[in-house]
Amino acid sequence: MSEWKLYRKSALQEMRPYIEGEDLSGVSVNAEDSPEPGGMIARNAKNHADQWYVAKAFFGDNYESAESAPEEAFVRHIAGHLHAGQEVICKICGKTAKEICAEARKPAAGQG
């Protein structure tokens, strides 16, 4: 078996709340999971038939709403105006929007 490494997901994940008692045929559910309110149903953005259940505890520990990051929503909005090969660059520091967002995701000194 190969060595485990840490990876950060670089894309948004489409999800919706699990509704207690709903039919989960067509949704992958791990044998150790028991669907419950607070769990989520995730789907592949490129194949909406590919869906899986995300346990309430795992969701709470690992996800937050993309709506809670207005700064990134602004960057995505601006990026929507760009043509292929163009990128947003800060006039003050000269960094690209991607560089600024990457720096914001790094833990502060002494926190990890």
C-alpha positions in Angstrom: 0.0 0.0 0.0 1.2 3.5 -0.8 1.9 6.2 1.9 -0.9 8.5 3.0 -0.5 12.2 2.4 -2.7 15.2 3.1 -4.5 17.0 0.2 -6.7 20.0 0.3 -9.7 20.1 -2.0 -9.5 22.9 -4.5 -13.1 22.9 -5.8 -16.5 23.6 -4.4 -18.7 20.6 -3.6 -22.4 20.7 -4.4 -24.5 19.3 -1.5 -28.0 19.4 -0.2 -29.4 18.4 3.2 -30.5 14.8 3.7 -34.2 14.6 4.5 -35.1 12.0 7.1 -36.7 9.0 5.5 -36.0 10.0 1.9 -35.3 7.3 -0.7 -31.5 6.9 -1.0 -31.5 4.5 -3.9 -29.0 6.0 -6.3 -27.0 7.5 -3.4 -23.9 5.7 -2.1 -23.9 5.3 1.7 -21.0 3.7 3.5 -21.9 0.7 5.6 -20.8 2.4 8.8 -23.0 5.5 8.2 -26.6 5.8 9.4 -28.3 8.6 7.5 -29.6 11.2 10.0 -30.9 14.8 9.9 -27.8 17.1 9.5 -26.2 14.7 7.1 -25.8 15.9 3.5 -26.1 14.4 0.0 -23.2 15.4 -2.2 -23.1 15.1 -6.0 -20.4 15.1 -8.7 -20.8 18.5 -10.5 -20.0 16.8 -13.9 -22.2 13.7 -13.3 -25.3 14.5 -11.2 -26.2 10.8 -11.1 -23.0 10.2 -9.0 -24.3 11.0 -5.4 -23.1 10.0 -2.0 -24.1 10.6 1.6 -21.9 12.7 3.9 -22.3 12.0 7.6 -23.4 14.8 9.8 -20.2 14.7 12.0 -17.9 14.5 8.9 -19.7 17.4 7.3 -19.5 19.5 10.4 -15.8 18.8 10.8 -14.8 19.4 7.2 -17.1 21.7 5.4 -18.4 25.2 5.6 -20.8 27.0 3.3 -19.2 28.7 0.3 -21.7 31.5 0.9 -19.7 32.3 4.1 -16.7 33.4 2.1 -17.8 36.6 0.4 -14.3 37.6 -0.5 -13.9 34.5 -2.6 -17.4 35.1 -4.2 -16.1 38.5 -5.2 -13.0 37.0 -6.8 -15.1 34.4 -8.7 -17.3 37.2 -9.9 -14.4 39.3 -11.2 -12.8 36.1 -12.7 -16.1 35.6 -14.7 -15.3 38.8 -16.6 -11.8 37.7 -17.7 -10.8 36.2 -21.0 -8.6 33.1 -21.3 -5.1 33.8 -19.9 -6.1 36.9 -18.0 -6.0 37.2 -14.2 -6.7 39.8 -11.5 -3.6 41.5 -10.1 -3.6 43.8 -7.1 -2.3 47.3 -8.2 -0.8 47.8 -4.7 1.2 44.6 -4.0 1.4 43.0 -7.5 0.0 39.6 -6.3 -2.6 37.7 -8.3 -6.0 36.9 -6.8 -5.0 33.2 -6.6 -1.8 34.1 -4.6 -3.8 36.3 -2.2 -6.4 33.6 -1.6 -3.8 30.9 -1.2 -2.0 33.0 1.5 -5.4 33.6 3.3 -5.8 29.8 3.5 -2.5 29.2 5.2 -2.5 28.9 9.0 -1.3 32.0 10.8 2.2 31.8 12.3 2.2 29.5 15.4 -1.1 27.9 14.5 0.1 24.9 12.5 
